[in-house]
Amino acid sequence: MVTLLSQSSCGYNGMVERDQAVKGQWANVQSAYQRRADLIPNLVNTVKGAANFEKSTLEGVVNARAKASSVQLNADQLTPENIQRFQEAQSQLSQGLGRLLAVSENYPELKANANFQELQAQIEGTENRINVERNKFNSTVNDYNTFTRSFPNNLFAGMFGFPPKGYFEADASAKEAPKVDFGDMGGASSGGNTPAGSK
């Protein structure tokens, strides 16, 4: 009995430590996504200055940002289902940004705009940071899930309130570059399409 109590005490402390690590890494993930969301209004305003820029592309990014921002998760809601819902909303925004940056290649005056170039570089850098933080999050969650599911910790995890946590999955959309249709732009060519960095 004493041995069992000792094991449960050590296991509980280990679960608390790993749960806190997941929460800390989740904060880093949210910070990276928030930075991207904060950059988008400036990007949209800059692109609006390009003559006859594809309106539907801008609207798509604005709407995707609004939807992504509406899906908020705190560190106590990281179930597999909630992570998937959060990821789907963020993926739509990534696809919208990829399309916007690809379409912008068809506007020489926009490509030459120093402000646009800086924003594009910041967004691409932020996409890379998102990918790094997501990978770290998955690694931290894997450590937590492995610990809480291992015997004898699995006997106490549910009792002490340490359910399994969800992972970020590979985005299906990341397997191929987004297809950009320039047909509604007066027959413009689609050379040099470069989508935003995939997550």
Secondary structure in CASP SS format (residue, H / E / C, confidence):
PFRMAT SS
TARGET T0000
AUTHOR 0000-0000-0000
METHOD secondary structure of the structure
MODEL  1
M C 1.00
V H 1.00
T H 1.00
L H 1.00
L H 1.00
S H 1.00
Q H 1.00
S H 1.00
S H 1.00
C H 1.00
G H 1.00
Y H 1.00
N H 1.00
G H 1.00
M H 1.00
V H 1.00
E H 1.00
R H 1.00
D H 1.00
Q H 1.00
A H 1.00
V H 1.00
K H 1.00
G H 1.00
Q H 1.00
W H 1.00
A H 1.00
N H 1.00
V H 1.00
Q H 1.00
S H 1.00
A H 1.00
Y H 1.00
Q H 1.00
R H 1.00
R H 1.00
A H 1.00
D H 1.00
L H 1.00
I H 1.00
P H 1.00
N H 1.00
L H 1.00
V H 1.00
N H 1.00
T H 1.00
V H 1.00
K H 1.00
G C 1.00
A C 1.00
A C 1.00
N C 1.00
F C 1.00
E C 1.00
K H 1.00
S H 1.00
T H 1.00
L H 1.00
E H 1.00
G H 1.00
V H 1.00
V H 1.00
N H 1.00
A H 1.00
R H 1.00
A H 1.00
K H 1.00
A H 1.00
S H 1.00
S H 1.00
V C 1.00
Q C 1.00
L C 1.00
N C 1.00
A C 1.00
D C 1.00
Q C 1.00
L C 1.00
T C 1.00
P H 1.00
E H 1.00
N H 1.00
I H 1.00
Q H 1.00
R H 1.00
F H 1.00
Q H 1.00
E H 1.00
A H 1.00
Q H 1.00
S H 1.00
Q H 1.00
L H 1.00
S H 1.00
Q H 1.00
G H 1.00
L H 1.00
G H 1.00
R H 1.00
L H 1.00
L H 1.00
A H 1.00
V H 1.00
S H 1.00
E C 1.00
N C 1.00
Y C 1.00
P H 1.00
E H 1.00
L H 1.00
K H 1.00
A C 1.00
N C 1.00
A H 1.00
N H 1.00
F H 1.00
Q H 1.00
E H 1.00
L H 1.00
Q H 1.00
A H 1.00
Q H 1.00
I H 1.00
E H 1.00
G H 1.00
T H 1.00
E H 1.00
N H 1.00
R H 1.00
I H 1.00
N H 1.00
V H 1.00
E H 1.00
R H 1.00
N H 1.00
K H 1.00
F H 1.00
N H 1.00
S H 1.00
T H 1.00
V H 1.00
N H 1.00
D H 1.00
Y H 1.00
N H 1.00
T H 1.00
F H 1.00
T H 1.00
R H 1.00
S C 1.00
F C 1.00
P C 1.00
N H 1.00
N H 1.00
L H 1.00
F H 1.00
A H 1.00
G C 1.00
M C 1.00
F C 1.00
G C 1.00
F C 1.00
P C 1.00
P C 1.00
K C 1.00
G C 1.00
Y C 1.00
F C 1.00
E C 1.00
A C 1.00
D C 1.00
A H 1.00
S H 1.00
A H 1.00
K H 1.00
E C 1.00
A C 1.00
P C 1.00
K C 1.00
V C 1.00
D C 1.00
F C 1.00
G H 1.00
D H 1.00
M H 1.00
G C 1.00
G C 1.00
A C 1.00
S C 1.00
S C 1.00
G C 1.00
G C 1.00
N C 1.00
T C 1.00
P C 1.00
A C 1.00
G C 1.00
S C 1.00
K C 1.00
END
